[in-house]
Amino acid sequence: MTYESALAAAKRAGRAWGCPCGEDNPPHYDACHACQGPSWTCASCGTVSSSAWSSCRECDNNMPGELLGGREEGFEMTWQEFIALQVGPRRVGGRYDHGYPDSGYEVLAIDRGPRTGWPSWQITVRGRDGEVREHCTSWDPGRDRVVAQAPVGGPGEGHA
């Protein structure tokens, strides 16, 4: 799926997120396609937002202040917290899918970064077709699911 087709589908479903730079993005993007500004995902409903505040526009649920910082301080996640939200429950050796037929994949490696340039972190997966891909698509708790979880601390997970 291309950026354009993913964005068109997101707009039809009313799930595109708007960035302060003016661009719209598909809900599975962890940063703006145009300016690379990071987004966050609501822990309750999975909505992606580029807002500096923790209030979700979809479910109006606030994430705990200790996770994001107070409203006066704005978005204050550490790099490790940000990456933990992006990677989600995925572990090296585990199997997951995106919630639609034949979308299963196995995680081969997780590079938690930070890396210079784009992508700032990445995950290496092998799809059901056997093809190995690298991407930085964040975990979507409303869509993605664990098929077979790998044990904690598997090899090849990069640095924390």
Secondary structure, 3 states (H helix, E strand, C coil): CCHHHHHHHHHHHCCCEECCCCCEECCCCCECCCCCCECEECCCCCCEECCCCCECCCCCCECCHHHHCCCCCCCCCCHHHHHHHHHCCCCCCCEEECCCCCCCEEEEEEECCCCCCCCCCEEEEEECCCCEEEECCCCCCCCCEEEECCCCCCCCCCCC
